Amino acid sequence: MGETRYRTPQEAEAAFYQAFERKDIDAMMAVWADRTDIVCVHPGGRMLIGTDAVRASWEEIFRH
């Protein structure tokens, strides 16, 4: 996963929601920092740490 840079927070937000609507895992992960220490907490969920855990959570969400 390469590091994607956004000029504004609004660009990053738009990319996130576009990926979410399309259920596009590669586009979703492009929104996240390319670091092993990324953290994600989905509503009502536990803290996920690391690229693999974050990716797996989005894959699961997109399957449903």
Secondary structure, 3 states (H helix, E strand, C coil): CCCCCCCCHHHHHHHHHHHHHHCCHHHHHHHCCCCCCCEEECCCCCEEECHHHHHHHHHHHHHC
